[in-house]
Amino acid sequence: MSYFIVGKVLDVPSSYFPVFSLIWTFGCFLLPLMMLQLYFYAKENNGLAIKYIANGVLVLLTLLMLIGIIGFTPILHKLTIGAPIVF
């Protein structure tokens, strides 16, 4: 859901959506695994910079997830009351 909201805010043309949807579908499995690998690497490494990078990426991904949750809430409400969904 966050890609719909980010696309609306950044005014991305709808012609990019099929390509982005394909990349996002693959990325929704790959991105959490990459974040987990980065977390483990930062945990094993004593470098402070890599720990800040891992923390920043985790915060960014958490904010994107929050945008998706907040954006989906009105749609879920419309589904529960039986109202039509309009984008």
Secondary structure, DSSP 8 states (H G I E B T S, - for coil): -HHHHHHHHTT--GGGHHHHHHHHHHHHHHHHHHHHHHHHHHHH---HHHHHHHHHHHHHHHHHHHHHHHHHHHHHHHHHHT-----
